[in-house]
Amino acid sequence: MEGKKLLLLLIGLVVATQAFKPLVRYDDHKVIKLKIENEAERLFLSKLQGEGLIDVWSFDSNLVVGLVNDIRVDAKHHDLLQEYFGAQRITYMIKDLQGLLDSEQLALKLHLGDASWFEKYHNGAEIEAYSKELAAEFPQLCSFEQEIGKSIEGRSIFAVRITDGASRNETKKIWLNGGQHAREWISPATVMFIIDSLLRGFGNDNEITNLLKTTEFIIVPLVNPDGYEYTWTNERLWRKNRRVNGGTSYRGVDLNRNWGNHWGGSGSSSSPSSDTYRGTAPFSEPETKSVSDYILTFPNIVGGIDIHSYSQLVLRPWGWDSSKPNDYNQLKKLGDGMSAAIKQVHGMDYSSIAAYELYYASGISSDWLYGDARMMGYCIELRDTGRYGFILPPDQIIPTGQETLAAVMYFAKALV
């Protein structure tokens, strides 16, 4: 029997190795921090970025004079940046990017079902399967909607609805979604942690129990299933969806520049090669079109949060403009309250700011939630602030989920 178990374990390791080994490697790549001090430097970096020679991680590729940017660079262009800017101006987030990715893959392979579900990251099929399991385990609270739309490659986009309310039609609703940007693995993991916590907390936690009696949560864990799948099978740091933008070349569309509110403005790109490419029109992508249409079927959603990583921020409207929204005071109070709720859990600091204060971004979902769908709309950027960036270790899934749940609970209770 022990020999059989060992054989199964070895087979599992082989399968895991084949499944998780990415085709794109980042040997000798680093992630650096660099502040742009003048327009000439911005143009120099923009030229390298436009040619695909550097990858700007933070600030969503909006290179701005005066801001510190996180930049992934290979060995050749690292030396070029050192020569141009001087070594003293460059600091390092990640000195061995491939080593960090290898560690992530090893962690995945070492967990073959014997650990808590939230002690490792999961692919799209596993996220969907666990969502179905939870709906079956808690039928009085949870319903699973198999397909609210399809992705560009035909994958189903599913939703989970959670409430103990007597009437779903009359219950006030809170919207949550994750996984718009493919490489941000902590986003769908955190959304799944919130789903799991709400369901298991009912009857065991007074705040959750009371909230679910009057409130419904409508949740889409994975808005971008194609891009997310691609990060598991081909390129771990892919960001966009998998739209073919001409010929047979996959370039993708940034789904969080494809929403209808002020689409096409600053902080988005018309170039298909850009990480912030906005697409050909508002809601040109089936992912954003189906999700936004689904949201609009519910007349009484009072608040929504789009969950991303990284930077530890609570972002409120507007992203497209620096003007104050009509509900500025309420938006700020809610954002500040979420930030404070997060800090109470593990002491982590999340800054509460208007989205434009980080960078201008047009066609983003949180602006659309507030400006078009008429709810309190936010974006939360999860851990961390740069040590690991998009490669957040799996041992941070649970604490990230716990502090984000606190923010969501504060948000929901304030609105319902």
N, C-alpha and C positions, 0 to 999 in steps of 0.2 A: 504493500500500500504506500509506504514512504517513497519507494522508487517511482511509483506512478505519479505521486504528487510532485516529485522533483522533475520528472519528465515534462509534466504539464507546465511547471514553472519555467523551464528552459524554453519550451515552445512559446509560452507567453512573452518571454523576453525577446525572442527572435521576431515575433509578430510586432511587438511594441517598437522594436528598433526599426523595422521596415516602415511602420505607420508614422513614426514621429520624426524620422530623419529628414530634415528639410533639404531641398535640392539646391537652394541658394545658401552659400556660406559667406561669412564675413571675417575671414582670416585677416589679421593685421589691421582691422578697422578699430577706430576709437570713437568715443563720443566726447566732445569738448564743449567748453563754455567760452563764448567770445562776445565781447561787447562791440557793437558797431559805433564808431565815433564820428563819422562824417559820411557825406553822400558818395564820395569816391569809393570808400570801403563797402558801402551798401551795394553799389553797382558791380563791384568786383565779385562779391559773394553771389549776387543775383545772376551774374553770367555763369559762374560755376554751377549754381543750382539749376539754371535753365538747361544746361548741358548734361544734367544728371550726374555731376561729379561730386556733389555733396548732398546730404539729406538733412534738412532742418527739422529737428524733432519738436522743439517748443515753438510757441507762438504761431502754430499752424502755417509755417513757411512764409509768414509775413515779415520779411526782413525790414527792420525799422531802425533808423538812426537813434541811438541812445538806449537801445534795449540789449540785454544780454540774451544771446541765442544758444540753444543746445544743438550741436551740429555733429552728425555722423560723417566720418571721413576715412578714406582708405589711407594706406601708408604714403603713397605718392603725393596725394593732395594734402595730407597732414604736413609733410615737409614744405609744400608750397605755401600753406597758410603760415607756418612758422617763419618762413623767409619774408613773407609779405607783411605780417603783423608784428613779428618778433615773438620769441618764445615766452617772454615774460608776460605777454598779454593772454596767453592761452592757459586755461586750467582744465582739468580732466574730470569728467563724470565717470566714464568707463574706459579703462585703458586696454582691456582685452574683451571686446564685444563677443567674439566667437566663443571664448571661454565661458562667458556668462550664459550664452545660448546653449552651450553644451551642458552646463549645469542644470539648466531648465529641462532639457530633454532627459537627462539622467533621472531627475526627480519624477518625471512622468513615468519612466520605465520601471522605477522601483515601487510604484504604487499600482498594483494589479488587482484592485478591488478589495484589499484587506484594510484600507484606511477609511476614515470618514470621507464622505463625498466632497467636503469642502477643504480637504487637505491637499488637493491637487486641482489642476485645471482640466477642463473637459472639452472635447470637440462638440460640434453642433449636434450630431446625432445623439450623443450622451446627454446633452442639455435638454433636448426634446424628449428623450425617453424618461428622464427624471421628472420633468414637468408632468408627463402623463401619469407616472407613478404617484406623484403627490395628489393629482386630481382624483385618482382611484382610491387613495388612502383617506382623503378628506372630502368625500362627495357632498357633504352637507355645506361645505364652505367654498369649494373650489370647482371651477369648470375649465376645461381645456378646449380651446378653439383651434382646431387643426390648421386652418388656413384662412387668414384674413387677407392674403395676397400671395403672390409669387415673386421670387427674385428674378433678375435678368437671366439667370441660368436655369430657372424653373424650380428652384427649391421653395418649399412652403415656408411662409412666415407665420408663426403661430402666436397665440395670445393666451394668457392665463387671467381668469377673473376670480376675485376672492371677496366674499362677503358673507355675513350671517343675517343680512337685512331681509325683512319680510318681502319687500318689493324691490327688485333690482332696478325697475324703471324710475322709481322715485328716490332711490338712495343717491346721495351725493357721491361723486366719484373722483378718485385720484389716479392720474396717469403716470406710469413709469416706463422707461425703455432703456435698453442698453445696446451695445454692439453696433453702433453706426460706423465706427472706425475699426477696421478688422484687427489691427495689431494690438488693440487695447484689451487684452484678455481679462484683466481684472474687472472690466465693466460688466459683461454678462455673468461672471462669477459672483459679483456683488449683488446683481439683480436677483439671481437665483437664491442667494443667501437670504435676501429680504422675503422672497416668496416662501421659502422654507420656514423662516422665523415667524411670519404672520400665521401660517397654518398651525405650526406646533405650539405657538403661544396662545392660541385661542383656548380658553378654559384654564390656562395655567398662568397667564399674565393678565392682570386686571386692565392695564392700559390697552393692550391689543384686543382683549375680549370686548371691552366697551366700544372701542373704535369700530370693530368689524360689525357691530350691531347696527351701526348707523351709516357706514361708509363702505363703498366698494372700491377695490383696487383693480385697475385694468392695466395689465403689464405685458410688454413684449420684450423678452430677454435679448433677442438677437435680430436686429433690424437688417443686418447685412450678412446673411448666411453664406453667400458665395465668397465674399472677401475673407470672412472668418475661416472657412474651409481651406482657402488658399494659404492662409498663414500656417495651417497645420501640415499641408502637403507639399508646398512649393517655396514660399517666401515668408518667413516669420514676420518681417517688418512691413508687409503690405498694408496699405491704409484704406484704399477706396473700394468701390464695388468692382465687378468684373465686366463692365461694359466694353464692347469692342468699338473703338472710336475711329475706325478706318482700316481697311485692309484686313489683315489677320492679326494686327497688333493689339494686345490688351493694354489699355491705358487706364481705364476705370474713371468713375465720377466720384467726387467727394460728396457723399450723401448729405453731409452737414453743411453744404453750400447749395443744396438743390431744392430747399424749401421755398415757398412762395413769398414770404415776407421780405420785400426789398431785395429780391433775387437779382444778381448781376452787379451788385455794388462793390464797394471797396472791401478788401480782405477776401476776395474770391478771384479765381483766374479763368480766363477764356482759353487758356492753353491746355489741350488734353494731356500733355506731359506733366503738368503741375499736380502736386499733391492736393491743391485746393481747387482743382478744375470743377466748375459748377454745373457742367452739362450744357445742353443746347437750349433749355428752357426751364422755367419753374416746374418741378415735379415731372421732369422728363424721364426719371428713373422709376421703374415699377415698385421699388422698395419704398421710396418716399411717397409715391402716389397712393399706394394701397394703405400704408399706415396712416397717412393724413385723412384719407377718406373714411377709414375705420374710426378714427377719433371723432370725426364730425357726425357720426351716427349717434353719439351720446350728447344730448343737450345739456347735461348737468355735470360735466367734468369741471371741477372748480380749481384744480391745480395740476401741473405736470412737471416732471423732472426728467431731463435727458442726462444719462450718466456716462461720463467719459474718464479718461486718464491722459496725462498725469499733471500735477502741479499743486494739488490740495487747495482748491478754490470752490467757492459758491458764487456762481455767476448769474446775475439778473439782467433783464433787458435795460438798455439796448446793446446789441453788438454792432449794428450797422451804423449807428449815429451816437453822438455824445449828448443829444438832447435828453431832458428828463421825461420819462413817461408820465401819464396822468396819475398813475398809482405809485409814484416814486416812493412816498413815505412808507406805504404798506409793503412794497417790494423790498425796500431796504430793511425794514423791520423783520420780515420773514427770512431774508438772507442772513442777517446778523443772528437771528435766533437759531437757524440751522447750524451756523458756524459754531455757536456756543454749545449747542447740543452735542456736536461732534467732539469738541474738546473735553467735555465732561466724561467721555467714555475711556479714552486712552491718553488724553492730554495732547492730541495732535492738533496743530494749528492749521485751520482752513481759512483763508482770507475771503471775506465777503465783499465783492466789488461788482460794479457794472461791467458787463462783458467787454465793452469797448475800451475800458481802462487797461485790459490785458493786451488786446489788439482789436482792430476793426475787423468784423466778419459779417458778411451779408448772406442772406438765404439760409440762416441757421434755424434749427428746430425750436429753440427756446424763444426766439423772437416771434416765430410763427404761432407758437402756443399762446403767447400773450397777445400779440397784435391781431391775429386772424381768428384763432379758436376761442379767444376771449376768456382766458384763464390766467392764473398766476403761473408764469412759465420760467423755469430755471434750468441751468446746466450745473452739475457737480463734477468737478475734475478731481478724481480720486488720488490716492497715494501714487508715487511719492513726490519729492521735489527735485529729483534728478539723480540720486545715487544709482538707482536701477532703471529709471525711466519706464519704458514699455515692458521691460523684462522683470516685473515685480515678482519676487520669489513667492511660491505658493504658501509659505508659512505666514504670509501677510493677508491671505484671502479672508480668513475669519475675523481678525481685528478690523480690517477695512470694512467688512460687512457689518460688523457690530456698530461701528461709529456712523456708518451711512444709514443704518436702520434707525438710529436715534434721530438723525436729521429728518428722515422721512416721517417718522412718528410726530415730531414737532410740527412739521409742515402740514400734515393731514389734520392734526387736532386743531391747529390754528384756523383752518379753512372750513371745517365742518362743524 
